[in-house]
């Protein structure tokens, strides 16, 4: 349980840093960018615009999202989203319902998350925040890290990737209270998009800030979220040039969490299979990977978990056929998260050079 006094101390420390930073040219540039984003999204996501949204329009607004910055091949992302949702019309319908529907927000949010594929919580909450920043905040890895650094792990489910509609409403309420609290420290937070900027800065500063007492994380914050790690692996694969899919059947009886696929001239199609294991019987995991190995295109099997579970998997596979053991590698889930974060930073840096212009970009 977080000490309230320590939370206030850390909040004041980061607030003072942000006040100093707000005098910089970088701050003014970032604020201007956010103001431009709100203007763009408030126009692009009007009900009448959504009803007539073309594939080019859809691609343009998706590629502007921070959540899409890891994707080097954004054309692939757009086409995959459209294909996985049986066409653009289905996406248009559910986006319009989410943003402009008349029943309670919790129902609209839950309905969207249940019926639309390829939109993780980072995408959905960013769309909501850009559309109506007074009411909605962004729930993503950076925000969760920053809120943990500030000491909010006893107030919010920071260990979760995919939150319920009720949890998201509570998160927005908590963010509004945090924005109000920052006003007492001399920071004027106009909306939750600006609060997201404050949290993004905290996430950048948290490991290198002197005078900050690190909060003792809750048990939940030590754990990884299965779906988040699965989606991170998919995005890493696409950034590396692979075709990547989640929940893929690669062999009879072997449905795996992620597949990276590539065409290699002399080998045909090769596949790399990933299974994310958080809990449950390890022998079931091993059996699933053994079945996947029967597909001749599968070149490598990767078990993903925390170090404790990976040690158990290593012991479980001892004595199994050598060709299976040799094909098996291990990836720590926290390393996956760090790789995804660093890759996102690299892609963002390269994007600023504007070396390649996406077909969905205009102007």
Protein Blocks (a to p, Z undefined) as FASTA:
>chain_A
ZZfklmmmmmmmmmmmmmmmmmpmklmmmmmmmmmmmmmmmmmmgmklmmmocfklmmmm
mmmpmklmmpmblmlmmmmmmmmnopaklmmmmmmmmmmmmbdfklmmmmmmmmpghiaf
klmmmmmmmmmmmlpccddfklmmmmmmnopmmmbcfkbfbdcfklmmmmmmmmmmmmmm
mmmnopacfbfklmmmmmmmmmmmmmmcghiacddddfklmpccfklmmmmmmmmmmmno
pacdehiafbghiacfbdcddddfklopadddddddfbdcfklmmmmmmmmmmpmklmbd
cddddfklmmmmmmmmgoiafklmmmpccddfklmmmmmmmmmmmmmmmmmnomaccfkb
gZZ
